[in-house]
Amino acid sequence: MTPLSAAGFQAATNVSRETLDRLETYLALLERWQRSINLVGRRGLDDPWRRHLLDSAQLLALVPKTATGLVDLGSGAGFPGLVLAIMGARGVELIESNARKSVFLAEAARATGTELTVTHGRIEKIAPRAAAVVTARACAPLGRLLGHISRHLAPGGRALLLKGAGVDAELTAAAKDWTMALDRLASVSDAAGVILEIRDLGRAHRS
């Protein structure tokens, strides 16, 4: 597949020229830091506009317009949380346990003029946030991830998760311990990927 260009990303998302410029600044910074810090996988920059930026950006349409708090768990290089903040999501907090990645996230926010909070720490150690939206990508298996989400998601809030081809097995395993209202949406960036939109998350009652 031919890599997606910046122009192709703009056509797919209808972002402004200013927002595209900020995303280009972010990507250029990521490429520079990747030379010394393993921010993404070995082939993660082969098609970054599709694999990382479009993959993250597709969640924005699912974030309620009234939402003022979004917590991104295990942000890594900033996907999806930093991309969503650059594109206009409000009250974004990026939680990342790796110190060097946290420094990168703070520098990327500064370089792109993006207002957000970077919190360095382990998800399970940080005080509950009561966020309207919780996002995550490649953070943890679903069963364990739902435990983290349940601590940080406000009543009536929703989780937006980017998952890959193994999602069916993860959902089956998670159903033993969790109940939820679930919408499963096709990814626009990866034919094998899905978006899980989760509401009404609770612990399953065991007999």
C-alpha positions in Angstrom: 0.0 0.0 0.0 1.3 3.4 -0.9 2.1 5.5 2.2 -0.5 8.2 3.1 0.8 11.7 2.5 0.1 14.8 4.6 -2.2 16.0 1.8 -4.0 12.6 1.9 -4.4 12.9 5.6 -5.8 16.4 5.2 -8.3 15.2 2.6 -9.4 12.3 4.9 -9.8 14.5 8.0 -10.6 18.0 6.7 -8.2 19.6 9.1 -7.1 23.2 8.7 -3.8 24.1 7.2 -2.7 25.4 10.6 -3.5 22.1 12.3 -1.8 20.2 9.5 1.3 22.3 10.0 1.3 21.5 13.8 1.0 17.8 13.0 3.9 18.0 10.6 5.9 19.7 13.3 5.0 16.8 15.7 5.9 14.2 13.1 9.3 15.8 12.3 10.1 15.9 16.0 9.1 12.3 16.4 11.4 11.3 13.6 14.3 13.1 15.2 13.8 11.7 18.6 13.3 8.2 17.2 17.0 8.1 16.3 17.9 7.9 20.0 14.7 6.8 21.8 12.5 3.9 20.8 9.2 5.8 20.6 7.5 3.6 18.0 8.2 0.1 16.5 11.0 -0.6 14.1 8.7 0.0 11.0 6.5 2.5 12.7 7.6 5.4 10.5 7.2 3.6 7.2 3.6 5.1 6.8 3.2 7.4 9.8 0.4 9.5 8.5 -1.8 6.4 8.1 -0.5 4.1 10.9 -0.3 6.7 13.6 -1.9 10.1 12.8 -5.0 8.9 10.9 -5.4 6.0 13.3 -5.5 8.4 16.2 -7.5 11.2 14.4 -10.4 8.9 13.7 -11.4 9.0 17.4 -12.1 12.7 17.4 -15.5 12.3 15.8 -16.4 10.0 18.7 -15.4 12.5 21.4 -18.6 14.3 22.6 -18.5 18.0 21.8 -19.3 18.8 25.4 -16.4 16.7 26.8 -13.8 18.8 28.7 -11.6 16.0 30.1 -9.8 13.3 28.1 -7.3 11.0 29.7 -5.0 9.0 27.4 -3.6 5.9 29.1 0.0 4.7 28.2 0.5 7.6 25.7 3.9 6.4 24.5 4.8 8.7 21.5 1.4 10.5 21.8 -1.0 8.2 20.0 -3.9 8.9 20.2 -4.0 11.5 22.9 -1.5 14.1 21.6 -2.9 13.9 18.1 -6.4 14.5 19.5 -5.2 17.5 21.5 -3.6 19.0 18.4 -6.8 18.5 16.5 -8.9 20.3 19.2 -9.8 17.9 22.0 -10.0 19.8 25.2 -8.6 19.1 28.7 -6.3 16.3 27.5 -4.0 14.5 30.0 -1.4 12.1 28.7 -0.3 9.4 31.3 3.0 7.7 30.5 5.2 5.6 32.8 8.4 5.9 30.8 10.4 9.0 31.8 12.0 9.6 28.4 8.7 9.3 26.6 7.2 11.7 29.0 9.9 14.2 28.2 9.2 13.8 24.5 5.5 14.3 25.0 6.1 17.5 26.9 8.5 18.8 24.2 6.0 17.8 21.4 3.3 19.8 23.2 5.6 22.8 23.5 6.8 22.6 19.9 3.2 22.4 18.5 1.7 24.9 20.8 -0.7 22.4 22.3 -2.3 22.9 25.7 -2.4 19.6 27.6 -1.0 17.9 30.7 1.7 15.2 30.7 1.7 13.0 33.8 4.7 10.7 34.3 3.6 7.7 36.4 2.1 4.3 36.4 -1.6 4.2 35.5 -2.5 2.1 38.5 -0.7 4.4 41.0 -2.2 7.7 39.8 -5.2 9.0 41.6 -8.6 8.5 39.8 -9.3 11.2 37.3 -13.1 11.0 36.6 -12.6 11.8 32.9 -15.4 12.1 30.5 -13.4 10.2 27.9 -10.6 7.7 28.3 -8.5 6.6 25.3 -5.8 4.0 24.8 -3.9 2.3 22.0 -1.5 -0.7 22.4 -1.5 -0.1 26.1 -2.5 -3.5 27.6 -4.7 -6.5 27.0 -8.3 -5.5 27.2 -9.1 -7.3 30.5 -6.3 -5.5 32.4 -6.9 -2.2 30.5 -10.6 -2.2 31.6 -9.4 -2.2 35.2 -7.4 0.9 34.6 -10.2 2.6 32.7 -12.7 1.9 35.4 -10.6 3.9 37.9 -10.3 6.9 35.6 -13.6 7.1 33.8 -16.4 9.3 35.1 -19.9 7.9 35.5 -21.6 8.3 32.2 -18.3 8.6 30.4 -16.9 6.5 27.5 -13.7 4.8 26.6 -12.4 4.8 23.0 -9.9 2.1 22.4 -7.9 1.3 19.2 -7.4 -2.5 18.9 -6.0 -4.9 16.3 -6.8 -8.3 14.9 -6.7 -10.1 18.3 -9.7 -8.1 19.7 -12.2 -11.1 19.6 -10.1 -13.1 22.0 -9.5 -10.1 24.2 -13.3 -9.4 24.4 -14.0 -13.0 25.2 -11.5 -13.0 28.0 -12.7 -9.6 29.3 -16.3 -10.7 29.4 -15.6 -13.0 32.3 -14.9 -10.1 34.6 -16.6 -7.1 33.0 -20.0 -5.9 31.8 -20.3 -3.0 29.3 -22.3 -1.4 26.6 -20.1 -1.9 23.5 -20.0 -0.5 20.0 -17.5 -2.0 17.6 -16.5 0.2 14.7 -14.3 -0.5 11.7 -11.0 1.4 11.6 -10.4 3.8 8.7 -6.6 3.4 8.9 -6.2 -0.4 9.2 -8.4 -3.1 7.6 -7.6 -5.4 10.6 -8.2 -2.8 13.2 -11.3 -1.8 15.2 -12.4 0.9 17.5 -14.1 -0.2 20.7 -16.5 2.4 22.2 -17.3 1.4 25.7 -19.9 2.8 28.1 -21.5 1.7 31.4 -18.4 -0.3 32.4 -18.8 -2.4 35.5 -17.5 -5.5 37.2 -19.3 -8.8 36.3 -21.2 -10.5 39.2 -19.9 -14.0 39.7 -22.3 -16.7 40.9 
